[in-house]
Amino acid sequence: MKRAGEQNNSKEGLPQWDRDWNLQPMNAHGLVDEYLEMVLQFGFTTIFVAAFPLAPLLALLNNIIEIRLDAYKFVTQWRRPMPARATDIGIWHGILEGIGVVAVITNAFVIAITSDYIPRFVYAFKYGPCVDKGYRHEKCLRGYLNNSLSVFDMGEFKNGSFQNQYCRYRDYRAPPWSPEPYDFTLQFWHVLAARLAFIIVFEHLVFGIKTFIAHMIPDMPKDLCDRMRREKYLMQEMVYEAELEHLQKERKKNGKRYHHEWP
């Protein structure tokens, strides 16, 4: 190879198999690194999608570029890997299923805890000005902001520089002049129960939709199943005809009568 390179001043004169031998060998783990990269991306994209909804679009753009880079890498930089037969992606399918379950539960908690919709919903139906008048979104949320803010007595600081002054903070706690100051109010437990109910309903709804879609979209297309059954039927016909022909030859050779149907 060195002499040929010196004669031709380039590697263009070398045979194709010699140029392929100069490429980088496939790593010992095969496609494990590629699968691991996709699983990590899938996990970060689905688990934290509620916190960063732009993540799926960025992942799509990344994968489009990654496809072309991997194609260039496999065609021009790496040697051809040794083929290995496999029925599916193996353990990676279970890992992706587990990440999907964790992602649904995580997003349900993120939406329930960080969203302001559930406290508004509880206030409108339980504590708002139109509890017994029917739900009207614009009018039933009057006073919500004041209701969602608790009171803190700033005179409780040790330096005593804030006498008879109060500040408001976001929480559902009793005021300092109540018999049990700063304890959680009943509205806090109502909001907490509504959030837990939302988590249960949300995850069951998403799992139900996922199961329905998985049932409607089979793993193997119907036309492919029909082709496989036809090939299996033709293969059995060939075997039957070969056995019948062999049996007829044996009977003819032994001088016995034979028929054209399966004995």
Buried (B, 14 or more C-beta within 10 A) or exposed (E): EEEEBEEEEEEEEBEEEEEEEEEEEBEEEEBEEEBEEBBEBBBBBBBBBBEEEEBEEEBEEEEEEBEEEBEEEEEEEBEEEEEEEEEEEEEBEEBBEEBBEEBBBBBBBBBBEEBEEBBBBBBBBEBBBBEEEEEEEEEBBBEBEEBBBBBBBBEEEEEEEEEEEEEEEEBBBBEBEEEEBBEBBEBBEBBBEBBEEBBEEBBEEBBEEBEEEEEEEEEEEEEEEEEEEEEEEEEEEEEEEEEBEEEBEEBEEEEEEBEEEEE
